[in-house]
Amino acid sequence: MRIFRSYYKDVEAIVCQTPKLRAAFLPQYGGKLTSLISLYNGRELLAQAESGQYKKPIYAGSYTDAECSGFDDMLPTIDPYVSTEYPWSGIEYPDHGEVYALNWQYEVLGDSLHMWVYSVRFSYRLDKWITEKEGGIIIAYQLTNLTEFEFNYIYAAHCMLAAQEDAVLELPFADGTKITTVFSNSGDFGTYGSKSEWKKSNFPRFGKETPKDSFKFFFDIPAPQGRCVYRYKDGMQLVFGFDHEALPYFALWVNTGKFKNMNNVALEPCSGTFDRPDIARLYEKYSVLLANSSNEWYVSFDLQQKNDRMG
């Protein structure tokens, strides 16, 4: 894997390039994977904001006022709230977490990229290592508790794919799997907490006739495997992998132009449900970082051509 300096829009980037993929990371802005380009055909695979200038995030600010694109790490929450748990009582968990808005340190270790960051309001460290596997990219994470106290958190991979007309999404869930709505602009999936069933036919075509909408829901059962496939109509497919034991819960956010006039499919494997650690605990679908310990997980990206057996 080649690793070199470059630019994304008007900011510096570190590029990791394999025979299949060109991945641009922004260590100074959350360690974000901001661009992922197929070297088969030059297609940008991640959703991109329209502005020619990078909209820099502000710590504890509004996530949607910043760039809001690509793949961000969300930790230790998605929705903001004030903790009531000792010793964090009275401390606010910021909107979409802390780490996406912080300046990460980084180093190049041979053919791998290592980035890390420390919490501002809590006492943890998050590391990630980017390496190549068979032309794809693996991002391995380690979250370390630097205190004598347990820490309730949610990690969510906020992976916004650029939606393509007539592409097909394959998820590790069968038709009929129960889902719970977070929001549904059109009301097709009800309101917050509404129950319904996943059907592949629910997934939009993203054509010119597709109504503008935005909806998000969680699957009610843990992911049976950590593999999602986005199949493009030209035969290429993006395989998104994740550690389904460490990130057992899965949310899908689909936006057909309603939010910021973007078209995106956001895959969100996560360690806890419903976007807040306290609510996740109520549903007993939560994650805890034990005192002076570490949790680990990974996500991965791979590309396959129509007749490619790799992956």
N, C-alpha and C positions, 0 to 999 in steps of 0.2 A: 504494500500500500504506500503510495506516495503521499507525503504530507508537506504542504507549502503554504506560504502566506499569499493572500489575495484580497480582493474587496468584494463586499456584497453591498450593492447600492453605494452609499457614501461612507461606509464604515469598514474597518479592517476585519478580515475573516481568516480562519485557518481551514484549509481545504484538505480533506482526506479522499484520495482518489484510488479506486480499484479498477479492474478491467471492466466492471459493469456500471459503477456508480461514481458520481462526483458529489461529495457531501461537504457543505460549507457550514462551519460552526462559528459562533460569535462568543468567545469566552467572556468578553467584557459586558455582554448583555445576556446574562443568564445561562451561558454555555449552550445557547439555543442552536438546534439544527435548523438553520433558516432556509436552506435550499438543498434539494436532492434531485440530481439530474441523471436521467438514463443516458448512458453512453452508447446504447444501441441506436437511439434515434434523437437524442437531444431534448427529450421531453422533460419539463419540470414536473416533478411528482408531488410536491407539496404546495398547498394553497399559498398564494402570494398576495400581499397588500398592494393596492394600486399605486400608492405614492412612490415617487422616484427617490425620496429621501427616507431613511430609516427612522421610524417613530420610536424613539428611545423610551424604554419603560422607566417609571418612577417608583421607587420603593414605597410600598403601602399605598400606591395610587390605584387608578382604575386600569385593569388589564385591557379592557376593550378600547381604551383611549390610546394605547400603545400600538405596536405593530400588529399584534393579534393575527399571526399567520404561522406557517411552518410547524415545527415540533418543539414545544416548550415542556420543561419538567415542572410539574405542579406539586409543591411540597411546602408546608405540611397540611394544606387545605386547598379547596377551590373557592367555596363561599366564605366570606369573612364572618367572624363572630368573636365574642369575648369569652375567654376561657374562665371556667369556674373551678378548675381542678388545681389543687396544690401541687407544686409551688408556682404554677403559672396563672393563678387566679388573678383576673383583672387585665391580663395581657391579651391584646387583640391578635388573632390570626388574620393576616392581611388578605385582601382580595386576590384569589388565585395563588396564594402562598407567597413565600419570600424569594425562593431561589431564582425564579425566572427574571427577577429585576436586579439581581446582584452581579457584581463583577467577580468572575471566577478566575482563579489562578490556573495556569496550565504549563505543561512541559511536554516536549516530544521525546519519547523513549524509543529510539530506533524506528520501527514501523508501526508504532502505536501512539495515540494521543491521550494524555491523562489530564483531566480537569478536576478541580475541587473548590469547595466554597464552605464558609462557616455561616451559621445562622446569626442573625442580628438580635432577635428577641428571645431565642431559645438557645439551648446548648447542644447543638449537633453539628456534624460535618457530613457533607455529601460529596462523594468521589464518583467519577465515572471514567471508564477507559474505553476508547474506541479502537477496535481492531478489525482486521479483514478475515473473512472465512469464505473460501471458494468464490471470491469475487463479490460477495455481499459484505455487509457491515454489521458488526455486533457492538452494542453499547452495554457494558457491564457496570452495575452500580453497587456502591456500598454506603449505607447510611449508619453513622456511628453516634451513639449517645455518649456525651462527655460528662454526664452527671450521675449522681447516685439515685436519681428518680426515674420512674417510668414516664414515657412520653407518648401520648396518643397522637397519631398523625394519619394523614392520607397522602400517599403518593399516587399521582395519576399521570400517565403518559398522554399528553395533549397533542395528539398527532393528527394534524389537519391535512388530509390528502386533497389535492386539486381534483375536483370532480370532472369527469369526462362523459360526454354524451354516450349513452348506451353501454357504458361500462357496467360490469356485474360485480357485486360484492358478495363474497362467500365468508360467512362467519362460522365459528365453531358451535353454533346453536341450531337445533332442528326447528322447523316450522311448528308452531304451537307452543313454543317456550314462553312462559309468562314473563311479561315486562312491566315495569313501573315507570310512569312518566315523571320527568323532571319539569319540562315545559313543552308546550305544543302551540305554536303561534296560530295555526289554523283551527285548533281544537280537535283535529282528527284523532289525537291520542289522549283527549281529555285534558285535565288539569293536573297540577302537582299531586302525585300520589295515586293517580288513576291506574287501574289494572287493565291490561289487554294482552294480546298474544302477538308474538313476532311471526311475520310471514315474509318470505322473500319478495312477494309481490308488493309489500309496503315500500320497498326501496325505489326511489324515483329514477326516471330515465335521464334527467338533466338535459332534456331537449328544449327547443324553443317554446314548446307548448306547456312545459312543466310550470305549474303555478308557483309563485314565490311563497316559501314557507321556511320554517326553522323549527326543529323539534329535537328533543333529547330524551332518552330513556335508559334505564338500567335493566339488564337481564336479572331475573330473580334467582337464578341458580349460578353457582360458580362455573367458569368456563371449563368444559371438559378437556380442551386442549388449547395450546397457545399458538394458534395459527389462523391468520386472516389472509384472504387472497382478493386482490382487486384486479379483475380481468378487463383489459381494454379491448375494444372491438377490432384492433389490428392484430390481436393474438398475444401481445405482450402481457405479462402479469407481474404485479408487485406482491411479494409475499412479506407480510408483516408478522414477525414472531414475537412472543413474549413469554416470560416465566409465569405460567398459569398457576403454579403453586404459591409463589410469593405475591402475585397480582391476580387473585382468583376472580375478582369482580370486573364487570365489563359494561361500559356505557357507550352508546352510539349517539353522536350528534350529527344531524344532517341539515345542511343549509342550502336551499335552492334559491339564493339571491335575496332573501329577506333581510339578512344581517349583512350590512356594509356592501350590499350588491355583490357578494362573493358566492361562489359555488364550491362547497367543500363537504367532505365526508371525514368526520373526526372519529378516529378509533381511540378509545380511552380505557385500556386495561388499568386497573387500580387496586390498591391494597385495602380500600374500604369504600362503602357505598354512600350515595346521596350527598357527596360533595362537602361534607363536614364531619370531622372526627367525632364530635359529640352525638350527632344523629346516627352515624354509622354504629356507634356503640349501642344506641337504643335498639337498633335492628339486629345487633349481635353479628354484624358484618364489618368488622373493624380491624385495625392493625395497631400494635403496640411495640415500641422500641424499649426493650428492657434496660435497666440501669447498666451503664458501662459495657454495653454490648453493641453488636452491629447486625443489621439486616442486609441481605444481598438479593439482587434480581438482575434481569437483563431484558433488553428488547433487541430486535434485529430486523434488517431489511435485506431482501434479495430480489433479483429480477430473473425472470424466466421468459425466454422466447417461446413461440408456439410449440416448437419441437424440442425444447430444452428440457432435459430430465433432471437438471440440477435443482437443489433445494429440497 
